[in-house]
Amino acid sequence: MIFGDKSKKIETYAKKGKSAKIIPLLTDRKKDVRMSAIKALGNIGDDHCVNNLLLLLGDPDPEIRRQTAASLGDIGKDVCKTHLQSRVKQETDEKVLDAMHDSIMRISAKVGYVK
């Protein structure tokens, strides 16, 4: 299956809220597919999405970590904020740190307070 096909499937699954169909694509060998899956899970935002995205905060690829942080910010749950705050202390990539801080601020704004 080529990326275009997987991309369309991810889009379709996301519209239907089928996170279980997207989660296996988080380990696809193609980075573009992984990035699309991360974005889609950020839009769905159920507990399965959150749990699987949290694991990716430790991914060796900084682009994957950056997109994961952004998707967690899109979900906006307090648990996402807690994990992002914890990972900030370990993160060394500036772009990932920026995405983490942005997501923390977006989540805080949704909750109605800023720490």
PASE-280577 format. One record per residue (C-alpha): residue number from 1; residue in three letters; x, y, z. Coordinates in steps of 0.2 Angstrom, whole numbers, plus 2048, in hexadecimal, padded with zeros to 3 digits. Each point is the difference from the previous one (the first is absolute). Example, Ala and Ser with C-alpha at 12.3 -4.5 7.8 and 13.67 -1.06 7.14 Angstrom:
<sites>
<1, 'Ala', <83E, 7EA, 827>>;
<2, 'Ser', <806, 811, 7FD>>;
</sites>
This chain:
<sites>
<1, 'Met', <800, 800, 800>>;
<2, 'Ile', <807, 811, 7FB>>;
<3, 'Phe', <800, 80F, 80C>>;
<4, 'Gly', <7F1, 808, 7F6>>;
<5, 'Asp', <7F5, 7F1, 804>>;
<6, 'Lys', <805, 800, 812>>;
<7, 'Ser', <7FE, 813, 801>>;
<8, 'Lys', <7EE, 7FF, 7FA>>;
<9, 'Lys', <7FC, 7F1, 80C>>;
<10, 'Ile', <807, 80B, 80E>>;
<11, 'Glu', <7F5, 80E, 7FB>>;
<12, 'Thr', <7F1, 7F5, 7FF>>;
<13, 'Tyr', <803, 7F7, 810>>;
<14, 'Ala', <802, 811, 809>>;
<15, 'Lys', <7F0, 807, 7F9>>;
<16, 'Lys', <7F7, 7F0, 807>>;
<17, 'Gly', <80A, 801, 811>>;
<18, 'Lys', <808, 7EF, 7FD>>;
<19, 'Ser', <80F, 802, 80A>>;
<20, 'Ala', <803, 7ED, 801>>;
<21, 'Lys', <802, 800, 7EE>>;
<22, 'Ile', <80D, 80E, 800>>;
<23, 'Ile', <80B, 7FB, 80F>>;
<24, 'Pro', <809, 7F2, 7F7>>;
<25, 'Leu', <806, 80D, 7F3>>;
<26, 'Leu', <80A, 808, 80E>>;
<27, 'Thr', <80D, 7F3, 7FD>>;
<28, 'Asp', <800, 801, 7ED>>;
<29, 'Arg', <811, 800, 7F8>>;
<30, 'Lys', <7FC, 810, 7F6>>;
<31, 'Lys', <801, 810, 80A>>;
<32, 'Asp', <7F3, 809, 7F7>>;
<33, 'Val', <7F3, 7F3, 804>>;
<34, 'Arg', <805, 801, 812>>;
<35, 'Met', <7FF, 813, 800>>;
<36, 'Ser', <7EE, 7FF, 7F9>>;
<37, 'Ala', <7FB, 7F3, 80C>>;
<38, 'Ile', <806, 80B, 80F>>;
<39, 'Lys', <7F7, 80F, 7F9>>;
<40, 'Ala', <7F0, 7F5, 7FE>>;
<41, 'Leu', <801, 7F9, 811>>;
<42, 'Gly', <802, 812, 807>>;
<43, 'Asn', <7EF, 804, 7F7>>;
<44, 'Ile', <7F7, 7F1, 807>>;
<45, 'Gly', <807, 802, 812>>;
<46, 'Asp', <7F8, 7F1, 808>>;
<47, 'Asp', <809, 7F7, 80E>>;
<48, 'His', <808, 7F3, 7F4>>;
<49, 'Cys', <807, 80F, 7F6>>;
<50, 'Val', <807, 808, 810>>;
<51, 'Asn', <809, 7F0, 806>>;
<52, 'Asn', <808, 7FC, 7F0>>;
<53, 'Leu', <806, 812, 7FD>>;
<54, 'Leu', <807, 801, 811>>;
<55, 'Leu', <80C, 7F2, 7FB>>;
<56, 'Leu', <806, 80A, 7F1>>;
<57, 'Leu', <807, 80E, 80B>>;
<58, 'Gly', <80F, 7F4, 802>>;
<59, 'Asp', <802, 7FD, 7EE>>;
<60, 'Pro', <812, 802, 7F9>>;
<61, 'Asp', <7FA, 80B, 7F2>>;
<62, 'Pro', <7FE, 813, 805>>;
<63, 'Glu', <7F3, 803, 7F2>>;
<64, 'Ile', <7F5, 7F2, 807>>;
<65, 'Arg', <802, 807, 812>>;
<66, 'Arg', <7FC, 811, 7FA>>;
<67, 'Gln', <7F0, 7FB, 7F7>>;
<68, 'Thr', <7FB, 7F5, 80E>>;
<69, 'Ala', <802, 80F, 80C>>;
<70, 'Ala', <7F5, 80A, 7F4>>;
<71, 'Ser', <7F3, 7F2, 7FF>>;
<72, 'Leu', <7FF, 7FF, 813>>;
<73, 'Gly', <7FD, 812, 801>>;
<74, 'Asp', <7F2, 7FE, 7F3>>;
<75, 'Ile', <7F8, 7F3, 80C>>;
<76, 'Gly', <801, 80C, 80E>>;
<77, 'Lys', <7FE, 7F4, 80F>>;
<78, 'Asp', <808, 803, 810>>;
<79, 'Val', <809, 7F0, 800>>;
<80, 'Cys', <808, 805, 7EF>>;
<81, 'Lys', <806, 810, 809>>;
<82, 'Thr', <807, 7F6, 80F>>;
<83, 'His', <80A, 7F5, 7F5>>;
<84, 'Leu', <807, 80E, 7F5>>;
<85, 'Gln', <805, 80A, 80F>>;
<86, 'Ser', <80A, 7F0, 806>>;
<87, 'Arg', <808, 7FD, 7EF>>;
<88, 'Val', <806, 812, 7FE>>;
<89, 'Lys', <80D, 7FD, 80D>>;
<90, 'Gln', <808, 7F2, 7F5>>;
<91, 'Glu', <7FE, 808, 7EF>>;
<92, 'Thr', <80F, 807, 7F8>>;
<93, 'Asp', <7F9, 805, 7EE>>;
<94, 'Glu', <7FB, 813, 800>>;
<95, 'Lys', <7F2, 7FD, 7F3>>;
<96, 'Val', <7F9, 7F2, 80A>>;
<97, 'Leu', <801, 80B, 810>>;
<98, 'Asp', <7F7, 80E, 7F7>>;
<99, 'Ala', <7F2, 7F4, 7FB>>;
<100, 'Met', <7FF, 7F9, 812>>;
<101, 'His', <7FF, 812, 808>>;
<102, 'Asp', <7F3, 805, 7F3>>;
<103, 'Ser', <7F5, 7F1, 803>>;
<104, 'Ile', <802, 802, 813>>;
<105, 'Met', <7FA, 812, 7FE>>;
<106, 'Arg', <7F1, 7FB, 7F4>>;
<107, 'Ile', <7FB, 7F3, 80D>>;
<108, 'Ser', <801, 80C, 80E>>;
<109, 'Ala', <7F5, 80D, 7F7>>;
<110, 'Lys', <7F3, 7F3, 7FD>>;
<111, 'Val', <800, 7FB, 812>>;
<112, 'Gly', <7FF, 813, 805>>;
<113, 'Tyr', <810, 802, 808>>;
<114, 'Val', <813, 802, 7FC>>;
<115, 'Lys', <80E, 7F9, 80B>>;
</sites>
